[in-house]
Amino acid sequence: MNLSRRAFLEHSLLYAALAPFASQAAQAEGMKPRAFSNTQGSNMKLSRNEYDYRPPRLQDLQTASDPLIVLCTLLARADNSPLSERRRDPGFLIDRDGQSIQDPAGHDQRPAFDSPVNVSFEKWGEYWRKVHGPRFLYAQKPQDGGIQRMVRYDQVHRLAFGPSKGSPLPYLPPVDNDGELFHTVVDHVPAYRRPDWDGIAYLGFKSTDDMGAVFSQPSLAATIIPEDKAIFRELAPVLSRQHIIIPSATQRDPILLVKTHQRRAGLSRQEFQHQWLAEHADLVRTTPATARYVRRYVQLHAIGPEQEGQPFWHPASSKIDGVTLMAFSSLNDLEDFMLSEDYQAIERDEQRFADAERSDFWTAMGINVVNRIQQEVATPR
């Protein structure tokens, strides 16, 4: 990396999950953390918008046959869940004075990102898509040249009504001991098992130099860090190398199956990734159900640290050895794929190298914000 390690850390973007390092640098440079304002000027004139960073408006497209470096940041939204139910990173969930809230479930809190309880998930999803995404791009001044070195930026929003590990297929109604429906749903509503994560910030680069060029922009540290501390409670980065097994024809496939993998005991990360890419990928690629339903299949191989104290280390994501992203044209296609005998064979094969108990999966919607790839192709193996 051309940037020195110190410079890279001191100007890193919290959004890219280098929060502690960037925050320390901001304080050292006299940038006082400030509370996030949830207001937006109605007559603010933007010099550009996100539509300029992807086709059809963006014409200056690139090719990328080699594996991209992807920062796959798992994220949890800011909410009032007690710490006994959901973790939070130090310094996150700030109040209107910019201070960390001690008890997220307390009734006397004044969170910076406030929303009515009944619409909190909807409001957060709307904000992340409609406000945070444009802010993230707007903060990058064109003359700094950083935004031009980001190849792809996707927001991956978890869908509560899709299959997940806590609520897998097939969906069956609650019945009594005789197999009959209850006459009332009172006391018979199944418990909701929420996954650890509400989405993924997926940022792709051709090299770590390009990643450093984006995250070393002081404007990001000055404007995005306070926002991230307000709208997220946890950011867990999976620094990874992307292997495209099945390229997308459109790069706009809406429905995603997200699977986080942890290797089986006795395997090294390198051994896990070899079996996953050299053996398992071909099984997935050649099954009839894959050909019928899957529009994109990507393996993200973790290359970040497993030991505490190193850049990109996080107690949750450091245990993840890889992430599967499978794309589908519809939720029905995803469900039919997961119900197929071919998928059962895929899952059985996964258990050779992945720990099913410690791994996870959930359904999401993918939203392309930045895309400079002209046509996606399978990466060499």
Secondary structure, DSSP 8 states (H G I E B T S, - for coil): --S-HHHHHHT--GGGT-HHHHHHHHHHTT-----------TT---S--GGGGSTTT----B---S--EEEEEEEEE-----TTTS---TT-SBBTTS-B-S-TT-TT--BSS---GGGHHHHHHHHIIIIIHHHHHHTS-GGG--GGG--EEEEEEE-TTS--SSS-SS----B-TTS-B-S--TT--------S-SEEEEEEESSHHHHHHHHT-HHHHHHHHHHHHHHEEEEEEEEEEEEEEE--SSS---EEEEEEE-B-TT--HHHHHHIIIIIIHHHHHHSHHHHHH-SEEEEEEE-S-SSTTSTT--TTGGG--EEEEEEESSHHHHHHHHHSHHHHHHHHHHTTTB-TTT-EEEEEEEEEEEE-BSS------
